[in-house]
Amino acid sequence: MASIKVKGTVSRVFYEGKGLEVSEQFQTKAGESITKRYTVWLKQAGTYDVGDELQVEGLYSAEIDNWTNKEGEAKQSIKVSINNPYITPADPAQLVKSLFEPTHEPTPF
């Protein structure tokens, strides 16, 4: 099975935290702004929030999605999913920072 690596922003959290939509934005050579969206499936609910910037690597799967737009026209798109993901912050400095941040739990003594 093919693998995929994406660097983007969490745009939606769903399925009780077990699903994420990660959006990746870039510009074409012609200057057009493009947004690609990926569905990331987690085995356990994560602690991710909308706006988190992540790097996601996992197994690639895709399926054709048939839908109808507001004007009643039949449309097709490809839904891309990332399964068995390995997720890290997009900025490695955030990972180091999170390791040294104090927890906000009260101490037992």
N, C-alpha and C positions, 0 to 999 in steps of 0.2 A: 504494500500500500504506500502511496505517496505521502510525503510529509510537507508541511507548510510552516513558514515563519512570518509572523505579522507583528508590526509595531503600530499601535493605535490607542484610541481612547474608548473607554467603556461608555457606550451611549444608551444602554438599557440593561437592567438586571431583571430576570424573570425566573419562573419555575422554582419559587422559594429559594433563590440564590444559586441554583444548580445550572442556570443558563445565563450567558452574557452575550450581548451584542457588542462587538468591538468594531469601531469605524476607523478606517485608514484613509487619510486625505493626502492627495498629491496633485501636482500640476503637470499637464501634458506639455510637450514642446511648443504647442500652439498657444499655451497660456490658459487652457481650459482647466478649471478646478474639478477634480474627480473625487468622489467618495466611494470607497468599497466597504461593504459591511460583511462581517463574518459572525456566525453563531458559534460560540464556544460552549461545549458541554462538559460540565464538571461532575465527578463521581459523588462529591460531597458539596454541600452548600459552602460557598466562599464568603469572604468578607470584603468583597469588591463593591465600590460605589460608582455611580455615574460620574464621569469626569476623570477617573483614575487612568493614568497613562501606563500601558502595559506592553510587554513583549510576550507574545504567545507562540509556542511551537508545539505542533502535534500532528495527528494523522488527518489528512485531507479527505473530505467527502463532498460530493456535490449532487444536487438534484434539480430537475426543471420544475419551476413553479408557474402554474397557469393562474392568471388573475384578471379581473376586469377593473379598468380605471373609472374615474368619476364620470367620464363622458360615455361610458358603456362599451368601450373598445376592449377587445380581448388582447391581453398582453402576456408575455413570457419573460421570466428572468431565471437566473441560476442562483440557487441558495447554496452558499458554501459554508460547511461546518468544519470545526476543528475539534477532534475527539482526542481523549487521553492527553490533555494539554499539560505542558510545562510552562508555568507563568512566572515572570519576573517583572519588576518595575522597569519601565522603558528607560529610565535614567538610573544607572548603577549607583549613583550617589544616594538615591532614595533608599536603596536596599541597605547600605551602610548606616544611613541615618536612622532607619527604622530599627536596626539592631541595638542602637544605643539610646533610643528614646525610653524614658521611664514609663512603666505601666501605671495606670491610674487606679489600680486596685489597692484598697487599704491593706496595710500590713497586719498580720494576725496578732502581733504583740505590741 
